[in-house]
């Protein structure tokens, strides 16, 4: 214990002139705990820094908790906390505990009556949890490093900068703007407006709905866990390449002028069938010759067409699979990602996958004719994994560097890159995120009041996105879902056969696009045309920063963009007056240059 206190004093002495403080709490293997109050270092411009060298942490430490002095509050206090998944909560409970163990942004913030700060984690970014701990009405917002779960000691210093936010910046919008500025100033990301000068496909995609088509799959969840060619369950061909050609005809006939099509399950054995093996093109869907004809037809129709691949999951049936390429846990076991169509899903280590497969696969896929925002599944939907295989060990930071290379290579080869989720270790190489959340509108943890568009305020104008898995196929869904799509500034995302699991656990919902009959094809075309018409009025906002978002009355929100445009979303059952105009119940108005527009369909 004396050793812990001494080492804490060493890094405390270097920062003796700052005003605000943090508590650093260290637990060792014996369960002994030490607490030291550390003054932050003044970095200027309202920024104060916590810097803990890795060597200052005892080798037997198992946990490090960090609590800012203004990361504390009492029940009934004014203000709120906000986490990088957009979860926001006021101080209203006596007892609760909420842990976010995956942080899509390296940002969290707290607003109290005395101070508002944004915390930006700048080193050891992928190894901590965020916790809201409430006991006897006393709140603490905790940044927590579980060294025991990490399986290794700190490999970099812990650096957290706390930004003092005042005036119009003292809110969650200001927190997000501070993080956006940090990302832009250090060159981690560039705006879409800047990138489209060299990425014409990105410009097109910013003006086009994303239409994903799941073509074929084996039973999910799998019943055969270790598949071989001999025992592989049959792949169900649902949407052949010829049928996709008919979808294109339907879109053109309905007047959908622009679209980016993404083929899912075009590869051998369909979606999640034999990764990391991709080729040959699945013959039950029509084979390579039919695929090439489809690609040409889409491009001749004026559409982008890309495909879905996966560099993180591996199945024993693949002709490219071996345990040598899998990620290992600290005890040597293979990391597992559950049961999908190919059986047990083995986590693949990014290092051997990058060196052995990615560049070669991208080149071969591009040769088929695909161009646009090439989609790599999972990468941006999870934090980077660590791998403890002695042949290719990686900490999370090193893993992030490899998957960044994968996304960057996709951009170079296809003209753009896309992935599944919001995790921003690949932000500088990603052009589109399929969904930012799995749950914006559903039941939340008791500590959470609501979900705010924190990610969108950071990245709208930098990365195209769809707000949530829930807003996929939004024109088919209820009024609340349709409003949320617009309020959060989404690029429309549609999915033929988004619901495909046999157990009913379909994370994009059960309301789906289908095309098995002419009636279904016609109805899907109508849904896509409604989205096209609505998006045509709003598409320019994909290139603008979302500058602020606030609740201006109970269940009424205004979203403001940097160009002055506004969207007012009314979730109530009553008319709402805004600037002398009426916003009808469960509707929105779009305000541009003093002109008011309402949605085009009910």
C-alpha positions in Angstrom: 0.0 0.0 0.0 2.8 2.4 0.9 4.3 1.7 -2.6 1.1 2.7 -4.3 0.8 6.0 -2.4 4.4 6.8 -3.2 4.1 6.3 -6.9 0.9 8.3 -7.0 2.7 11.2 -5.2 5.4 11.1 -7.9 3.0 11.9 -10.8 1.1 14.2 -8.5 4.1 16.4 -8.0 4.4 17.1 -11.7 1.0 18.7 -11.8 0.8 20.8 -8.7 -0.5 24.0 -10.2 -3.8 22.9 -11.7 -7.2 23.8 -10.1 -9.5 20.8 -10.6 -8.7 17.4 -9.2 -9.4 13.8 -9.8 -9.5 10.9 -7.5 -7.3 7.9 -8.6 -8.3 4.7 -6.9 -6.0 1.7 -7.3 -6.9 -1.9 -6.2 -4.2 -4.6 -6.0 -4.3 -8.3 -6.1 -5.0 -8.6 -2.4 -8.0 -6.4 -2.7 -6.3 -3.5 -1.0 -7.3 -0.1 -2.2 -5.6 3.3 -2.2 -7.1 6.7 -3.0 -5.1 9.7 -4.0 -6.5 13.1 -5.0 -4.5 14.4 -8.0 -4.4 18.0 -9.3 -4.7 18.2 -13.0 -2.2 20.0 -15.2 -3.3 23.2 -16.9 -2.8 22.8 -20.6 -4.3 26.2 -21.5 -7.5 27.1 -23.3 -9.7 25.6 -20.6 -8.1 22.2 -20.9 -6.7 20.3 -17.8 -4.9 17.0 -18.1 -4.5 13.8 -16.2 -1.3 12.0 -17.2 -0.4 8.7 -15.4 2.8 7.0 -16.7 2.4 3.3 -17.0 5.5 2.8 -14.9 3.8 4.6 -12.0 1.2 1.9 -11.6 2.3 -1.0 -9.4 2.7 -4.3 -11.3 0.2 -6.0 -8.9 -2.6 -3.5 -9.6 -5.8 -5.0 -10.9 -8.0 -2.0 -11.2 -7.7 1.8 -11.7 -10.7 4.0 -11.2 -10.7 7.7 -12.1 -13.3 10.2 -10.8 -13.2 13.9 -11.6 -14.2 16.2 -8.7 -17.2 17.4 -10.8 -18.0 13.9 -11.9 -20.0 13.7 -8.7 -23.6 14.8 -7.9 -26.5 14.2 -5.6 -30.0 13.2 -6.3 -32.0 16.3 -7.3 -29.0 18.3 -8.5 -29.3 20.1 -11.8 -27.5 18.7 -14.8 -26.7 15.3 -16.3 -24.1 12.9 -17.4 -23.7 11.7 -21.0 -21.8 8.7 -22.4 -20.3 8.0 -25.8 -23.2 5.8 -26.9 -25.5 8.8 -26.5 -27.0 7.6 -23.2 -27.9 10.6 -21.0 -29.1 10.6 -17.5 -30.2 13.2 -14.9 -29.5 12.9 -11.2 -32.9 11.5 -10.0 -32.1 8.0 -8.4 -31.2 6.7 -5.0 -29.5 3.6 -6.1 -28.3 2.2 -9.5 -25.3 1.0 -11.3 -24.8 1.3 -15.1 -21.6 0.2 -16.9 -20.7 0.9 -20.5 -17.9 -1.5 -21.4 -17.6 -0.5 -25.0 -16.9 3.1 -25.9 -17.6 4.1 -29.5 -16.2 7.6 -28.9 -13.3 8.5 -26.6 -15.6 11.0 -24.9 -17.8 11.4 -22.0 -19.2 14.4 -20.1 -20.9 15.8 -17.0 -22.9 18.9 -16.5 -23.5 20.2 -13.0 -24.6 23.5 -11.6 -20.9 24.3 -10.8 -19.2 23.0 -14.0 -19.6 21.3 -17.3 -16.8 19.3 -18.7 -16.0 17.0 -21.6 -13.5 14.3 -20.9 -11.5 13.2 -24.0 -9.4 10.0 -23.5 -6.2 10.4 -25.5 -4.2 7.4 -24.5 -5.1 3.9 -23.4 -8.4 4.5 -25.2 -9.6 1.0 -25.7 -9.1 -0.5 -22.3 -11.6 1.2 -20.0 -15.2 1.0 -18.9 -17.5 3.9 -18.0 -19.7 3.6 -14.9 -22.5 5.5 -13.4 -22.5 4.4 -9.7 -25.4 5.6 -7.5 -25.5 4.9 -3.8 -27.8 6.6 -1.3 -28.5 9.3 -3.9 -24.8 10.0 -4.4 -23.7 9.9 -8.0 -20.2 9.1 -9.3 -19.1 9.0 -13.0 -16.2 6.6 -13.1 -13.6 5.8 -15.8 -12.4 2.4 -14.9 -9.5 0.2 -16.1 -9.8 -3.5 -15.2 -6.2 -4.6 -15.6 -7.1 -8.2 -14.6 -9.5 -8.5 -17.5 -7.0 -6.9 -19.9 -4.5 -9.7 -19.4 -1.5 -7.4 -19.5 -0.2 -4.2 -17.9 -0.6 -0.7 -19.2 1.3 -0.3 -22.5 0.9 3.4 -22.7 0.3 6.2 -20.2 -3.3 7.0 -19.3 -4.0 10.5 -20.7 -7.4 12.2 -20.2 -8.0 15.8 -21.0 -10.9 17.6 -19.3 -12.4 20.5 -21.3 -14.1 23.2 -19.3 -17.2 24.2 -21.2 -19.0 27.5 -20.7 -22.0 29.4 -22.0 -23.5 27.9 -25.2 -21.0 25.1 -25.0 -22.0 23.9 -21.6 -24.2 21.0 -22.8 -23.9 17.7 -24.6 -23.8 19.5 -28.0 -20.8 21.5 -26.8 -19.2 18.3 -25.5 -19.6 16.7 -29.0 -18.3 19.8 -30.7 -15.2 19.8 -28.6 -14.5 16.2 -29.5 -15.2 16.9 -33.2 -12.7 19.8 -33.1 -10.1 17.6 -31.5 -10.5 15.0 -34.2 -10.3 17.5 -37.0 -7.4 19.6 -35.5 -5.2 16.6 -35.1 -5.9 15.3 -38.6 -7.6 12.1 -37.4 -10.6 12.8 -39.8 -11.4 15.0 -42.7 -14.8 16.3 -43.7 -16.9 14.8 -46.5 -16.7 18.1 -48.3 -13.0 17.8 -48.4 -12.9 14.1 -49.3 -15.3 14.2 -52.2 -12.8 16.1 -54.2 -10.9 12.8 -54.5 -13.8 10.4 -53.8 -16.6 10.9 -56.4 -18.4 7.7 -55.1 -18.7 9.3 -51.7 -20.4 12.4 -53.2 -22.9 10.1 -54.9 -23.4 8.0 -51.8 -24.2 11.1 -49.7 -27.2 11.7 -52.1 -28.4 8.1 -52.3 -30.2 5.7 -50.0 -28.3 2.5 -49.0 -30.2 -0.6 -50.1 -28.8 -3.9 -48.8 -30.0 -7.2 -50.2 -29.5 -10.4 -48.2 -29.4 -13.0 -51.0 -28.8 -16.3 -49.3 -27.9 -17.9 -46.0 -27.7 -21.2 -44.0 -29.8 -21.7 -40.8 -29.1 -19.1 -38.1 -28.3 -19.8 -35.4 -26.4 -22.8 -36.7 -27.2 -26.3 -35.5 -23.9 -27.8 -37.0 -21.2 -26.1 -35.0 -18.1 -27.4 -36.8 -19.0 -27.6 -40.5 -17.3 -29.4 -43.3 -18.1 -29.7 -46.9 -19.7 -33.1 -46.1 -22.0 -31.9 -43.3 -22.6 -28.3 -44.3 -26.3 -27.3 -44.0 -27.9 -26.2 -47.3 -27.6 -22.6 -48.3 -31.1 -21.1 -49.0 -31.0 -19.0 -52.2 -33.6 -16.3 -51.6 -32.7 -13.4 -53.9 -30.8 -14.5 -57.0 -28.7 -12.2 -59.1 -31.5 -12.2 -61.7 -34.0 -11.1 -59.0 -31.7 -8.2 -58.0 -31.8 -7.1 -61.7 -35.6 -7.0 -61.3 -35.2 -4.9 -58.1 -33.2 -2.5 -60.2 -35.9 -2.3 -62.8 -38.5 -1.7 -60.1 -36.4 1.2 -58.6 -36.0 2.8 -62.0 -39.7 2.5 -62.8 -40.7 4.1 -59.5 -38.3 7.1 -60.1 -35.6 6.3 -57.5 -32.9 8.3 -59.2 -29.9 7.3 -57.0 -29.2 4.3 -54.8 -26.2 2.3 -53.5 -26.9 -1.4 -53.6 -25.0 -3.7 -51.3 -25.1 -7.4 -51.9 -25.0 -9.5 -48.8 -24.4 -13.3 -49.0 -23.2 -13.2 -52.6 -20.1 -15.3 -51.7 -19.8 -19.0 -51.3 -22.4 -20.5 -48.9 -24.1 -17.1 -48.5 -24.1 -14.7 -45.6 -21.6 -15.7 -42.8 -21.2 -19.0 -44.7 -17.5 -19.7 -44.9 -15.5 -16.7 -43.9 -12.7 -15.9 -44.3 -13.2 -17.8 -47.6 -15.2 -15.7 -50.1 -14.8 -17.3 -53.5 -16.2 -18.8 -55.6 -19.3 -16.6 -56.1 -22.3 -18.6 -54.8 -23.5 -20.8 -57.7 -27.0 -21.1 -56.4 -27.5 -17.4 -56.8 -26.3 -17.5 -60.4 -22.5 -17.7 -60.2 -19.9 -15.3 -61.3 -21.2 -14.7 -64.8 -24.6 -13.6 -63.6 -23.0 -11.5 -60.9 -20.9 -9.6 -63.5 -24.0 -9.0 -65.6 -25.9 -7.7 -62.5 -23.0 -5.3 -61.6 -23.0 -3.9 -65.1 -26.8 -3.5 -65.1 -26.7 -1.6 -61.9 -24.0 0.7 -63.1 -25.7 1.3 -66.4 -28.9 2.2 -64.5 -26.8 4.9 -62.7 -26.5 3.1 -59.4 -23.5 2.2 -57.2 -23.2 -1.4 -56.4 -20.9 -2.9 -53.7 -20.7 -6.0 -51.6 -20.5 -7.2 -48.0 -17.4 -8.9 -46.7 -16.0 -9.9 -43.3 -12.5 -9.9 -41.9 -13.2 -10.6 -38.2 -15.1 -13.9 -38.2 -13.9 -17.3 -39.2 -15.5 -20.7 -39.7 -13.9 -24.2 -39.7 -15.4 -25.0 -43.1 -13.4 -22.3 -44.9 -10.6 -23.5 -47.2 -8.6 -20.6 -45.8 -9.2 -21.4 -42.1 -6.8 -22.6 -39.5 -6.5 -22.0 -35.7 -3.2 -20.2 -36.5 -5.1 -17.1 -37.7 -7.6 -16.9 -34.8 -7.4 -14.5 -31.9 -6.5 -15.9 -28.5 -7.5 -15.1 -25.0 -4.9 -14.6 -22.2 -5.3 -18.3 -21.2 -4.7 -19.4 -24.8 -8.2 -20.3 -25.8 -9.6 -19.2 -29.1 -11.9 -16.1 -28.9 -15.5 -17.0 -29.9 -18.2 -14.7 -31.3 -21.2 -17.0 -30.9 -23.2 -19.1 -33.4 -23.8 -17.8 -36.9 -24.6 -19.6 -40.2 -21.1 -21.1 -40.5 -21.2 -22.6 -37.0 -19.0 -21.5 -34.2 -17.7 -18.1 -35.0 -14.0 -17.9 -34.3 -12.5 -14.4 -33.8 -9.8 -13.7 -36.4 -6.6 -11.9 -35.4 -6.3 -8.7 -37.5 -2.5 -9.1 -38.1 -2.5 -12.4 -40.0 -5.7 -11.6 -41.8 -4.3 -8.3 -43.0 -1.1 -9.8 -44.3 -2.6 -13.0 -45.8 -6.0 -12.1 -47.2 -7.4 -8.6 -47.2 -5.4 -6.9 -50.0 -5.6 -10.0 -52.2 -9.4 -10.4 -51.6 -10.1 -6.7 -52.3 -8.2 -6.9 -55.6 -10.2 -9.9 -56.7 -13.5 -8.5 -55.6 -12.8 -5.2 -57.4 -12.1 -7.2 -60.5 -15.7 -8.3 -60.5 -16.7 -4.7 -61.2 -17.8 -3.5 -57.7 -17.3 0.2 -57.0 -18.5 2.4 -54.2 -18.4 2.3 -50.4 -17.2 -1.3 -49.9 -18.7 -2.8 -46.8 -16.6 -4.7 -44.2 -18.8 -6.2 -41.5 -18.2 -5.9 -37.7 -15.0 -3.9 -37.7 -16.6 -0.6 -36.5 -19.2 -2.4 -34.4 -16.8 -3.7 -31.7 -13.8 -2.3 -29.9 -10.5 -3.6 -31.2 -9.7 -7.1 -29.8 -6.5 -8.0 -28.1 -4.7 -11.2 -29.2 -2.5 -13.2 -26.9 -1.2 -15.7 -29.5 2.6 -15.7 -29.2 2.8 -15.9 -33.0 0.9 -12.7 -33.5 0.3 -10.9 -30.2 -1.6 -7.6 -30.4 -2.9 -5.2 -27.8 -6.0 -3.3 -28.7 -4.2 -0.3 -30.0 -2.2 -2.5 -32.4 -5.3 -4.2 -33.5 -6.9 -0.9 -34.2 -4.0 0.0 -36.5 -4.5 -3.2 -38.5 -8.2 -2.8 -39.0 -7.7 0.8 -39.9 -5.4 -0.4 -42.7 -8.2 -2.7 -43.9 -10.7 0.1 -44.2 -8.2 2.4 -45.8 -7.4 -0.2 -48.4 -11.1 -0.6 -49.2 -11.3 3.1 -49.8 -8.3 3.0 -52.1 -9.5 0.0 -54.1 -13.2 0.6 -54.3 -13.5 4.4 -53.9 -15.0 4.3 -50.4 -15.4 2.2 -47.3 -18.3 1.3 -44.9 -18.7 -0.8 -41.9 -21.4 -1.8 -39.4 -21.2 0.5 -36.4 -20.0 3.7 -34.6 -16.6 2.8 -33.1 -14.3 5.5 -34.1 -10.9 3.8 -34.1 -11.5 3.6 -37.9 -13.2 7.0 -38.2 -10.4 8.4 -40.5 -10.9 5.6 -43.0 -14.6 5.1 -42.8 -17.2 6.8 -45.1 -20.4 5.2 -43.9 -21.7 3.4 -40.7 -24.7 1.2 -41.2 -26.1 2.0 -37.8 -24.9 4.0 -34.8 -27.0 2.2 -32.2 -29.0 -0.9 -31.6 -31.4 0.8 -29.2 -32.3 4.5 -29.4 -36.1 4.1 -28.9 -36.5 1.0 -26.8 -36.3 0.3 -23.1 -33.2 1.7 -21.5 -31.3 1.1 -18.3 -33.0 2.8 -15.3 -30.1 5.4 -15.0 -30.7 6.6 -18.6 -33.3 9.3 -19.4 -32.9 9.2 -23.1 -30.5 8.7 -26.0 -29.2 11.9 -27.7 -27.4 12.2 -31.0 -23.9 12.7 -29.5 -22.2 10.7 -32.2 -24.0 12.5 -35.0 -23.0 15.9 -33.6 -19.4 14.7 -33.7 -19.4 13.0 -37.1 -22.3 14.2 -39.3 -20.5 15.9 -42.2 -17.6 13.5 -41.7 -19.1 10.0 -41.8 -22.5 9.1 -43.4 -24.7 7.1 -41.0 -28.1 5.6 -40.2 -29.2 6.4 -36.6 -30.0 2.9 -35.4 -30.7 -0.6 -36.4 -34.3 0.3 -35.5 -34.5 2.9 -38.2 -33.6 0.5 -41.0 -36.5 0.3 -43.4 -37.9 3.4 -41.7 -40.6 4.3 -44.2 -42.3 1.0 -43.4 -42.3 1.6 -39.7 -44.3 3.7 -37.2 -44.3 7.4 -36.9 -41.8 7.5 -34.0 -39.2 5.6 -36.0 -39.7 7.8 -39.0 -39.3 10.9 -36.8 -36.1 9.6 -35.2 -34.6 8.9 -38.6 -35.0 12.6 -39.5 -34.3 14.1 -36.1 -30.9 12.3 -36.0 -30.0 13.2 -39.6 -29.8 9.7 -41.0 -28.9 8.6 -44.5 -31.8 6.2 -45.4 -30.8 2.5 -44.9 -33.0 -0.3 -46.3 -32.5 -4.0 -46.1 -34.2 -6.8 -48.1 -34.5 -9.7 -45.7 -33.1 -7.9 -42.7 -35.1 -10.4 -40.6 -33.6 -13.8 -41.3 -32.8 -15.6 -38.0 -34.8 -18.7 -37.2 -35.0 -17.8 -33.5 -36.6 -14.4 -34.3 -33.8 -12.4 -32.7 -33.6 -9.9 -35.6 -31.9 -6.8 -34.4 -33.3 -4.6 -37.2 -36.8 -5.6 -36.4 -39.4 -7.8 -38.1 -40.8 -5.2 -40.5 -39.0 -6.0 -43.6 -38.5 -5.5 -47.4 -39.3 -8.6 -49.4 -39.2 -9.3 -53.1 -40.4 -12.9 -53.5 -43.6 -12.0 -55.3 -44.5 -9.2 -57.7 -46.7 -7.7 -55.0 -43.7 -7.6 -52.5 -41.5 -6.2 -55.1 -43.9 -3.4 -55.9 -44.4 -2.6 -52.2 -40.7 -2.5 -51.6 -40.3 -0.1 -54.6 -43.0 2.2 -53.1 -41.2 2.2 -49.7 -37.9 3.1 -51.3 -39.5 5.8 -53.5 -41.0 7.5 -50.4 -37.6 7.6 -48.8 -36.0 8.9 -52.0 -38.5 11.7 -52.2 -38.0 12.7 -48.6 -34.2 12.4 -48.7 -34.1 14.5 -51.8 -35.0 17.5 -49.7 -32.5 16.7 -46.9 -29.6 15.0 -48.6 -27.4 18.2 -48.5 -27.3 17.9 -44.7 -25.1 14.8 -45.0 -22.3 17.2 -45.8 -23.0 19.6 -43.0 -22.0 19.5 -39.3 -24.9 18.8 -37.0 -24.1 21.6 -34.6 -26.6 21.3 -31.8 -29.6 19.3 -30.6 -31.9 20.1 -27.7 -35.3 19.4 -26.2 -37.1 22.7 -26.4 -40.3 21.4 -24.8 -41.4 18.1 -23.4 -40.8 15.6 -26.3 -40.1 18.3 -28.8 -36.6 18.5 -30.2 -34.8 20.9 -32.5 -31.7 19.8 -34.5 -29.6 22.6 -35.9 -26.9 22.3 -38.6 -23.9 24.5 -39.2 -25.4 26.0 -42.4 -28.4 27.4 -40.4 -30.9 24.7 -41.3 -33.2 23.3 -38.6 -35.5 20.4 -38.1 -38.1 20.5 -35.3 -39.5 17.0 -34.3 -42.7 16.9 -32.4 -43.3 13.6 -30.6 -46.4 14.7 -28.7 -50.1 14.4 -29.5 -50.6 18.2 -29.7 -49.7 21.0 -32.1 -46.4 22.8 -31.2 -45.8 26.4 -32.1 -42.2 27.3 -33.3 -41.2 30.7 -34.6 -44.9 31.4 -35.4 -45.5 28.2 -37.3 -47.2 25.0 -36.3 -45.5 21.6 -36.0 -48.2 18.9 -36.1 -48.3 16.0 -33.7 -45.8 13.2 -34.6 -44.5 15.3 -37.5 -41.4 17.4 -38.2 -40.8 20.6 -40.1 -37.6 21.3 -41.9 -36.6 25.0 -42.0 -34.1 26.2 -44.6 -33.4 29.8 -45.5 -36.6 30.9 -43.8 -38.7 28.4 -45.8 -40.7 25.7 -44.1 -41.1 22.2 -45.4 -43.2 19.3 -44.0 -42.8 15.6 -44.7 -44.2 14.3 -47.9 -46.0 11.3 -46.6 -47.8 10.1 -43.5 
